[in-house]
Amino acid sequence: MAYIISDDCISCGACAAGCPVEAISEGDGKFVIDAGACIECGACADTCPVGAPSQE
């Protein structure tokens, strides 16, 4: 299952910088993950300081 970013996101961009397939972009008030591009590697979850990314 693709990762999603919860409302806990603080818009720091760490997840986007850590994504190897550039599936993460800045959305309206938080970052969002393109489920079709996500390879479920977990890099975003590993780099997020507040634990906002998780698997659906």
Secondary structure, 3 states (H helix, E strand, C coil): CCEEECCCCCCCCHHHHHCCCCCEEECCCCEEECCCCCCCCCHHHHHCCCCCEEEC
